[in-house]
């Protein structure tokens, strides 16, 4: 349903237009572990901005960066299934250039950590989020970037798609393994993530037991905490010293998903709607922090999308990790469980809920960290 000025219909029609035109690797140091930032973070912030920015929209448009995914991929994409749902690939960027250099050496290429496919169901009242571990071994398709052809690879780590071919190759890889067309792409980096949390005034979390992780430099006693940007970044990068965790990236994914829900709840209660200055700071920070596909890189489009998703709360989001098992030849890598993964992809294409049987036997949802942080 559209609001009185048709904003929602505009966002949804743009999504349909996009469909029609085409839908653990170990780093050199432990500090190369990248955050996962999800669509819901962005949507929540822009939703706040959409309520009161009006006349400053044109100023914020200059902050946005866009990547023309449709032109890059052409028609070699999964079939358009226009059933009212929406699929968005949300990724983090671990480029070490510029201010991100404090998180490790810049070696000339950005990698993705855990990517999230956000599936918004018809009616825009609930969503499913599927995390893809960065060390998942997949068949990476042939890609091209800046006029250069990049050959595909068998048993390539998922995060190398973004590294060698940028956003378009990441989207193509996701579409190849899932058979699901992506409507949109959103990327956020380290520095933008921290600034966004600080602009929001921090995020409230509760730890049932203390967390002591020298690798991410996070030390939290048991109890309630308001995490600033640096602490939030450390939390979503933490995998050591977490009670109940198994020390793996898979356990960290659960921690990231828990943090997301806390962040969504925080945004709804942040109280900036009556504070124009803070509202502008949040929107300014959010628009500087992200790169989107070219069909989303305007404040009006982002706001339209946010409004169409405004009824989705943390209780209406089902979060799972792609069903995986540890690779037999390399325990530092994981491989998809074929039958269970197919259940996930079929559910998304058919706009149905992901069945519980899809994650049965998967190593991806056994980290245990979600029981200790909320």
Buried (B, 14 or more C-beta within 10 A) or exposed (E): EBEEEEBBBBBBEBBEEBBEBBBBBEBEEBBBBBBBBBBBBBBBBBBBBBBBBEEBBEBBBEBBEBBEBBEBBEEEBBEBBEEBBBBBBBBBBBBBEEEBEEBBEEBEBBBBBBBBBBBBBEEBEBBBBBBBBBBBBBEBBBBBBEEEEBEBBEEBBBBBBBBBBBBBBBBBBBBBBBBBBBBBBBBBBBBBBBBBBBBBBBBBBEBEBBBBBEBBEBEBEEEEBEBBBEBBBBBBBBBBBBBBBBEBBBBBBBBBBBBBBBBBBBBBEBEBEEEEEBBBBBBBBBBBBBBBBBBBBBBBBBBBBBBBBBEBBBEEBBBBBBBBBBBEEEEEBBBBBEEBBBBBBBBBBEBEBBEEEBBEEBBBBBBBBBBBBB
